[in-house]
């Protein structure tokens, strides 16, 4: 870039006026308000980033969306990820996997990573290992044993192991498991003032939009 000419403009006096009770250009915290009303009036602001979702052969089959909240009046902000497949749309279970791969997930949520063993195999376990094995509610001769590196998922709603590739399906996330997880999800995301965040969000959003209008 070349400078074609320089013209002296001298100096001018600038007055900074502060009027009580009126929104100012810069507030006491140094935040600039000019042309940023949408930031302050919005109830939820999310930054979305995407990455490639690949299938077992390495081909792109969709996108992985990372949602990072910059502002959220209705729930405690946490960064979450979800998958959108080109063929199947959004998977509703992505993001819940952390709840069912814990050592205590079988007791808490009715699903866990590991394997089933028979009553004969259970009888051969040491006294300490027997404490870590749980009888299946549908078959008293079948026991669940947690394994963080296991190839299967197990559910209290089925006596058949579920391949790990089917983790994000209703086979693992049954109605009973989702209801059990829901209580902990509410504790993690809901503000203490909202006793039932799922029932309140719609009404709060409508109320907030009404004020903006």
C-alpha angles and dihedrals in degrees: 000000000000126000109229099185144353120217122186112231099180122215132303133196115245122197123208108208123197118196119191115240095015127108108252132209090246123021129211091274093054095252114150112226100182112121090349101098092119090062093056098039096047117097095201129028119180130185110211126201128176137209133180120279109209132195127226090278094054097253120134108257100169142319137290111222121204113200114198114183117221091180134007125169095181105051141015105275116249128164110244136181130213135178128234113194120204089221104035106024121223121356108224094203101057109112094033095079093094090066096057102042096061123108091245097042094101091059096039103037107015096244135080148161114261138062145288121248130191126246089256091056090045091055090058094056122104118254090256094050092048088063088061095051120086127204114238112245091220096047121026090197092061125077133192120224121189119233120174090203096042121138094220142056120220131205136195087226094063138038092208120088115242118224113244090240087068093055094116096057139095088257088076099025099053122170090262093050093048091050090051092048092047093070092057093042089056091052091051098046109023123089113234090246092063110071092181110022096177092058095043103047097076094049092044092051092050091049092049093048090049091057091051091053 
